[in-house]
Amino acid sequence: MRAPGGSQGGREAVAGDILLSVEDVSLSFGGVKAVSGVSFDIRKGEIRAIIGPNGAGKTSMLNVINGFYHPQQGRITFKGEARPRMRPHDAAHGGIARTFQNVALFRGMSALDNIMAGRTLKMNANFFWQMLRYGPAMREEVEHRHKVEEIIDFLKIQEIRRTPVGRLPYGLQKRVELGRALAMEPELLLLDEPMAGMNLEEKEDMSRYILDMNDYFGTTVALIEHDMGVVMDLSDRVVVLDHGIKIADGTPDEIKGNQAVIDAYLGVAH
């Protein structure tokens, strides 16, 4: 894991332009408020953590960002364009990719083919040529395979590239899922608990890939994660939710010293 840059509790802050802005967003299911009046932004090139106890509204917030849910109040502004009703396909075409708490892969397909599936939105050949796998479709597939092979090399999964993902251990499945998201070449990657269920070695590996991906591909990351050690080491800034309300926003050092966060999430200090 890369050493924190200039801070005891996180990376040195990134001062990029605002890529995505969440403005006064509220989301309810019946009488239950999942998110209430939440505002924050994500800057280009940073790793932005969203944390909070169970039921805080973190995953609901990601679902609003990439269009699975539509808020009753507020809006999302992405790359300067206000999108009051972002739809998942709009988000994907616009440069937002997503991984999930539970691995969502095609279990009977190889790691290579799963990552290739992430290139679908980049393919322009018509259905006829794709069925024949000839002419423009074949040239396009070769081009996209080069990109996928780059990602396979980056994630160091060459030895399992032909293995059906259903046969892989959990940690490698999560790495393949990350590869599929990277294959979309996202400007913003939403990671929903990417290290849930991992052992210490797997967490260290995933942390390194997230940091290297941020550096090598320049991918902006929004991260939900319960492991506070991981959050504090990886993040440039952290926003904290509790019962759907934003209670804190700042650098990892600022969050660690915030009494409201300690009470709500980290436990009462001794």
C-alpha positions in Angstrom: 0.0 0.0 0.0 1.3 3.4 -0.9 2.5 5.5 2.0 0.2 8.5 2.8 1.4 11.7 1.2 2.0 14.4 3.8 -0.6 13.2 6.3 -0.7 10.8 9.2 -4.2 9.7 8.4 -4.7 9.7 4.6 -3.3 10.9 1.3 -2.3 14.4 0.5 -5.4 16.3 -0.7 -6.0 16.5 -4.4 -7.1 19.9 -5.7 -8.9 19.0 -8.9 -11.9 20.6 -10.6 -15.3 19.4 -9.4 -16.3 16.3 -11.4 -19.6 15.5 -9.7 -21.8 17.5 -7.3 -24.6 16.2 -5.1 -26.9 19.1 -4.3 -29.5 18.9 -1.4 -30.5 15.3 -2.4 -33.3 13.6 -0.5 -34.6 10.1 -1.1 -37.5 8.4 0.6 -39.1 5.0 0.3 -42.7 5.4 1.6 -42.3 7.0 5.0 -38.6 6.0 5.4 -36.0 8.7 4.6 -32.9 7.0 3.2 -31.1 10.3 2.4 -32.1 13.7 3.6 -30.8 17.0 2.2 -27.3 15.7 1.5 -24.7 17.8 -0.4 -21.1 17.1 -1.3 -18.8 17.1 -4.3 -16.2 14.8 -5.9 -13.1 16.3 -7.4 -11.3 15.0 -10.5 -8.5 12.6 -9.6 -9.4 12.1 -6.0 -10.4 9.1 -3.9 -13.6 10.2 -2.1 -14.8 7.9 0.7 -18.5 7.8 1.8 -18.7 6.2 5.3 -21.3 5.7 8.0 -22.9 3.0 10.1 -25.2 0.4 8.7 -28.4 2.1 7.4 -26.7 5.4 7.0 -27.8 5.7 3.3 -24.4 5.1 1.7 -25.5 2.6 -1.0 -28.7 4.6 -1.6 -26.4 7.6 -2.3 -24.4 5.6 -4.9 -27.7 4.4 -6.4 -28.7 8.1 -6.8 -25.4 9.0 -8.4 -25.6 6.4 -11.1 -29.3 6.6 -11.7 -30.7 3.5 -10.1 -32.8 5.7 -7.8 -34.3 9.1 -8.6 -34.4 11.5 -5.6 -37.5 13.3 -4.6 -35.5 16.5 -4.0 -32.1 17.9 -5.2 -30.0 17.1 -8.2 -26.8 15.6 -9.5 -24.4 17.7 -11.6 -21.8 15.6 -13.5 -19.1 17.3 -15.7 -21.0 20.6 -15.4 -24.3 19.2 -16.6 -27.2 19.2 -14.1 -29.1 15.8 -14.2 -32.2 15.8 -12.1 -33.1 12.3 -13.3 -29.9 10.5 -14.2 -30.5 7.1 -15.7 -28.1 4.1 -15.4 -27.4 4.0 -19.2 -26.8 7.8 -19.2 -24.4 7.4 -16.3 -22.5 4.6 -18.1 -22.3 6.4 -21.4 -21.2 9.5 -19.6 -18.3 7.9 -17.8 -19.6 6.4 -14.5 -18.9 2.8 -13.7 -19.9 0.8 -10.7 -19.1 -2.3 -8.7 -21.4 -3.8 -6.1 -21.4 -5.2 -2.6 -22.1 -8.7 -3.9 -20.0 -9.9 -6.9 -22.0 -9.4 -10.1 -20.2 -11.4 -12.8 -21.2 -13.9 -15.5 -20.0 -17.0 -13.5 -19.9 -19.4 -16.5 -17.7 -17.0 -18.5 -14.0 -16.6 -18.3 -12.3 -13.7 -16.6 -11.2 -12.4 -20.0 -14.8 -12.5 -21.4 -16.2 -10.9 -18.2 -13.8 -8.0 -18.6 -14.5 -7.8 -22.4 -18.2 -7.3 -21.4 -17.1 -4.0 -20.0 -16.2 -2.8 -23.5 -19.7 -3.3 -24.8 -20.5 0.5 -24.7 -17.3 1.2 -26.7 -18.3 -1.1 -29.6 -19.7 0.6 -32.7 -20.0 -2.2 -35.3 -23.6 -3.1 -36.1 -25.2 -6.4 -34.9 -24.9 -8.1 -38.3 -21.1 -7.7 -38.3 -20.9 -8.7 -34.6 -22.8 -11.9 -35.3 -20.4 -12.8 -38.2 -17.3 -11.7 -36.2 -15.9 -10.5 -39.5 -14.9 -7.2 -41.1 -15.4 -4.1 -38.9 -16.5 -6.2 -35.9 -13.3 -8.3 -36.0 -11.1 -5.2 -36.3 -13.0 -3.6 -33.4 -12.7 -6.7 -31.2 -9.0 -6.9 -31.7 -8.7 -3.2 -30.7 -10.8 -3.8 -27.6 -8.8 -7.0 -26.7 -5.7 -4.9 -26.5 -7.3 -2.7 -23.9 -8.5 -5.7 -21.9 -5.1 -7.3 -22.0 -3.7 -4.1 -20.6 -6.1 -4.3 -17.7 -5.4 -8.0 -17.1 -1.7 -7.2 -16.9 -2.4 -4.3 -14.6 -4.4 -6.5 -12.2 -1.9 -9.4 -12.5 -4.5 -12.0 -13.4 -2.9 -13.5 -16.5 -2.9 -17.0 -15.1 -6.7 -17.0 -14.6 -7.7 -15.2 -17.8 -9.3 -18.3 -19.3 -10.8 -19.6 -16.1 -14.6 -19.4 -15.5 -15.1 -16.9 -12.8 -17.4 -19.2 -10.9 -14.3 -21.4 -10.1 -12.2 -18.5 -8.7 -11.8 -17.6 -5.1 -13.7 -14.6 -3.8 -10.7 -12.2 -3.8 -9.9 -12.9 -7.5 -13.6 -12.5 -8.4 -13.6 -9.1 -6.9 -10.5 -8.3 -8.9 -12.2 -9.4 -12.2 -15.2 -7.2 -11.3 -12.8 -4.3 -10.9 -11.3 -5.1 -14.2 -14.7 -5.1 -15.9 -15.4 -1.7 -14.5 -12.0 -0.4 -15.6 -12.7 -1.7 -19.1 -15.4 1.0 -19.4 -12.7 3.6 -19.0 -14.7 5.5 -16.5 -14.0 9.0 -15.4 -15.8 8.2 -12.1 -15.7 4.7 -10.5 -18.2 3.9 -7.7 -16.9 1.1 -5.5 -19.5 -0.3 -3.0 -17.6 -2.1 -0.3 -14.9 -3.6 -2.6 -13.2 -5.3 0.3 -16.2 -6.8 2.1 -15.5 -10.5 3.0 -11.8 -10.2 2.2 -8.9 -11.3 4.4 -6.0 -9.0 5.3 -3.8 -10.0 2.3 -6.7 -9.6 -0.1 -7.5 -6.2 1.3 -3.9 -5.1 0.9 -3.9 -6.2 -2.7 -7.2 -4.5 -3.5 -6.0 -1.3 -1.7 -2.9 -1.3 -3.9 -4.9 -1.7 -7.1 -7.2 1.1 -6.2 -4.3 3.5 -5.5 -2.4 2.4 -8.6 -5.6 2.6 -10.8 -6.1 6.2 -9.5 -2.5 7.0 -10.5 -2.1 5.0 -13.7 -5.5 5.5 -15.3 -6.3 8.8 -13.6 -9.6 7.3 -12.5 -11.6 9.3 -9.9 -13.0 7.0 -7.2 -16.0 7.2 -4.8 -15.6 4.5 -2.2 -17.9 3.0 0.4 -15.9 0.9 2.8 -16.4 -0.2 6.5 -12.7 -0.9 7.2 -11.6 2.5 8.7 -7.9 1.7 8.3 -8.5 1.3 4.6 -10.6 4.4 4.4 -8.0 6.5 6.2 -5.1 5.2 4.2 -6.7 5.5 0.7 -8.9 8.6 0.9 -8.2 12.2 0.0 -11.5 13.3 1.6 -14.3 11.6 3.5 -18.0 12.4 3.8 -19.9 10.8 6.7 -23.6 9.9 6.7 -25.7 8.9 9.7 -29.4 8.0 9.3 -29.4 9.6 5.9 -27.9 12.9 7.1 -24.5 14.3 6.4 -22.7 14.8 9.7 -19.2 15.5 8.6 -17.0 16.2 5.6 -13.3 16.7 5.4 -9.8 15.1 5.3 -9.2 11.8 7.0 -7.4 13.5 9.9 -10.4 15.9 10.3 -12.9 13.0 10.3 -10.9 11.0 12.9 -11.1 13.9 15.3 -14.7 14.7 14.7 -16.8 13.9 17.9 -20.0 13.5 15.9 -18.3 10.8 13.8 -16.8 9.1 16.9 -20.2 9.0 18.5 -22.1 7.8 15.4 -19.6 5.4 13.9 -16.3 4.8 15.5 -17.5 4.5 19.1 -17.0 6.7 22.0 -13.3 7.7 22.6 -11.7 6.5 25.8 
